[in-house]
Amino acid sequence: MFFKDRKDAGERLVSMVEQYRGGADTIVLGLPRGGVVVAAEIAGALGLPLDVWVTRKIGAPLNPELAIGSVDSDGNLLLDENTARLYEVSDRYIREEVAAQTEEIKRRYQKYRGMEAPPDVSGKTVLVVDDGVATGYTMLAALQSVKNAGAAKIVCVVPVSSPRVISKLKKYADEVDCLSTPSYFGAVGEFYRNFNQVSDEDVIEYLNR
């Protein structure tokens, strides 16, 4: 399955989460940056509030695109210990990256929301949305941190995911809604005809709407 762009992906996902239309104490959270575009389509169609939830990937030394883990705004680390051992990643490197990425999360919240804190999700049904899941660590950190923040129900919503990650997502979310789990999975962008970069300014514009 291929998507024209993130807007198209969001529109196609609406039917999977129709039961949450207009729900009281229900919120849609997009993972920046691309996930916010998908989330905006879902929130708009279902008449739900939109906000942002920020987690950050921890990349391997000399190969930052390879995720060895992720971190949330409280500095909680989710680590792929097998990959970390394979690449001989030091404890010092991990500590420094956790500190750096935690500060980046606070910076992004300040820029997107005008404060360094994430939205209040306590007691709410939360739809956590991204534009796709490859290694899954950014989404897994988001689901875990949303749970730690007291969400009543967590729904993971993505257009496409690596099949090997789906089982992990189900351990962290009460419900996982995904349109496509192709057997071959390289990168999320391979399943979009238009996968243009989303800027901070784009994220702010979607949230302001």
Secondary structure, 3 states (H helix, E strand, C coil): CCECCHHHHHHHHHHHHHHHCCCCCEEEEECCCHHHHHHHHHHHHHCCCEEECCCEEEEECCEEEEEEEEECCCCCEEECHHHHHHCCCCHHHHHHHHHHHHHHHHHHHHHHHCCCCCCCCCCCEEEEECCCECCCHHHHHHHHHHHHCCCCEEEEEEEEECHHHHHHHHHHCCEEEEEECCCCCCCHHHHECCCCCCCHHHHHHHHHC
